[in-house]
Amino acid sequence: MSRQTKTNNYAYAAGLIDGEGSIHIRKTPIPSMIGGYAYSLTVLVNQTDGESLDFIQGVFGGSIYVTKQYGYGTLPVYRWELRTFKAAK
């Protein structure tokens, strides 16, 4: 993959995350470690178009889930999710 293609892929992914996504950072105490914490980072994008999420999954990995919405005329919602966990003292 050329450098320009890689840059374009990152720019497109950044647009998806900025427009339709969210980034969450969570700090959780670990009882077995005095003063220790576990940090988790989650990046989410929700859309009714699964093709865009297939693209972003191809670039970064992660998982895609489908949730059914209820009500007249509603479309299924696709969610791309990327999570990482790290323990720190």
C-alpha positions, 0 to 999 in steps of 0.5 A: 500500500502506498503512503498516499493510499494509507494517508487517504485511508486514515483521513477517511476513517478519521472522518467517519469517527468524527462524524458518526463515532465516539471515543471512550477512555475508562479508568478502573481500579484493580483491587489486587494491585495497590494503586493500580488501574486498568485503562480501556480505550473504546472507539465506536462508529454507528451507521445504517450503512455497513459498507463504510464499517467494513472499510474501517474494520479492514484498516484498524481491525475490531468487530462489527455488530448489528442491532435491530431497531424497532418501529416503522421504517427503521433500519438496522444499525451497524456498530464497529467497535475497537477496544484495548485494555492496559494495566498500569501502576 
